[in-house]
Amino acid sequence: MPGRLVIADASPLHYLVLIGCSDILPTLFETVFIPTVVRDELVHPETPEIVRTWTENLPSWLEVRVAPVIDDPSLHPLDDGEKAAIALALELKADLIDDRAGVAVARAKGFAATGTLGLLDLGARRQLLRLDEAFARLKTTNFRYPPEIMEALLARANERRKR
């Protein structure tokens, strides 16, 4: 995915902002886009204030786009943000950053897709952050994750550091 165009859904941005790691995105990707519906989710009154404030003052490396409306039965089970992100990815021929069902649908459509844990691992491999520290901050949020994936990524990061 590095050097590519990516479309982000709300969840990875939400958690990267919460743990202070959103600044890895412009280093990892050429351009990051979000659909307008995702921006709206990020400024929702129930979203943490730090995320709302960040979204109201978006960094220059992130661009908001209106997603096309597509009638694709495989998208019906997804929420509006995931549908818009995949529709925009189809339009721009970009990859996807999401943490939920959108990843499975995007991969089935041939897109590269990763989530918050994968982004943090990629950032650690590029020496942009320490994975153990980022994961420790992530654990203080309400982020849901498979512990075995986090443990495997941490073990690989520890092996890389030993070399």
N, C-alpha and C positions, 0 to 999 in steps of 0.2 A: 503493500500500500504506500510506502514512502514516495514522495514526489508526485502523488496523484491527487486528483480531485476527489473529495469525499463529501458525503451528505451526512449530517449528524442529526440523530433524533434527540429528544430532550434528556433522556436518562444519563447518557455518558457525560454530556455537558454539565448537567446538574451536579453530578458527583465530582467531576474534575474541578469545578469551581469550588465546591464545598471543601475539598481537601487542598486547594491551592495549587493544582497541577494543570490548569487549563492552558498555561503558557507552553506546554510541550507540543500542542497541536500545530502551530505554524512552522515548527521545526520539522515535524514529521510529515506534513502534507503540504502540497503546493497551494491548494485553496480549500477552505472549508465553507460549505453552504448549509443553511438551515431553511426549511420551509417556514412560511409565515405562521402556520399553525403551531409549529414547534416553538417559535419565538413567543407566541401567545401562551403556551403552556409554561414557559420559563418565567413569565411575569405574572402568572396567576397569583392571587392573594395568598393562597395556601403554600406557595413555594417559599423556601427560606429567603429571608431578606437579602443575604449576600448574593444569592443567585439572581434575584429580581434586579438588584442594583447593577450587577455585572451585565445582565441582559439589556437593561435600559441604556447602558453605555458600552455597546458592543465594540470589541477591538477591531481594528482595521482589517485584520486577516480573516474575519468572518463576514460572510455576505448572506443576507436574507433574500430569498426568492419565493415567488408564488409558484406552488407546485401545480402541474397540470392535473386535471381530473381524468382518471382512467377507470374504466369499468372492467375490472379483472377479478373474477371470482376468488382467486387465491388470496386477495387482499381483504376480503370481507371480514375475516375474524380479527383483523388488526385494529388498533385504535387509530384515531384520525392522524396523529403525528407520525405513526409508523407508515400508514398508507401514503401520506404526503411525502415522507422521506424516500420511500421506494419509488413513487411516481417521479420525483425530481431526479433520483439516481438514474432511472430509465431515460429520462429526457436528456440529462447531461452526460450520460455514460460514465457515471462516477461510482465509486464504491460507497459502502454504508458503514456508519458507526451507530450501533444500537445494542441494547442489552437484552432484548426480549424476543418475542416471536418474529419480529421483523428480520432478525438475522437469518433464521431458517428459511423464510420466504425469499430473502435476497439471495442467499446461497443457491436455492433451487432455481433462481433465475440467472445464475451464472456470475453474480457479483461477489467480489471479495467483501467480507463483512467481519467486523470485530466489535468487541464491547469494551467496557471500562477496564476490566482486568487485562485484556490484550493490549489496550493502549498504554497502560501503565508499564506492562512488561516491555513493550517496544521502546518506550521512553527510557527505561532502565538499561536496555541493551545499547541504546545510543548515548548512555551516560548523562542523561538529562535529569535523572532523579534516582534516588535510592528506593528500590522496590519495597524493602521491608518498612521503611518510613511511610511511604505512600499507602501501603496496605494497612499499617497501624492507624493512620488517620481515617482511612475508608471504613475500618471497623467501628469507628466512633459514630458513624452515620447509620441511617436505616437501610443502607445498601444490602440487598440480598445476593448471596453468592454461594456457589458450591465450595465448601471448605477444601475439598480435595484438589480442586483446580488452583486455588490460591496457594495451597501447600506445595503443589508441584512447581508452580511458577517461582515461588520463593526458593525451593531447593535448587532449581536451575540457575537462579540469580546468584545464590551462594557459591555454586560450582564455578560460575564465570568469574566471580571475585577472587577465588582461590588461585586461578590461573595466572 
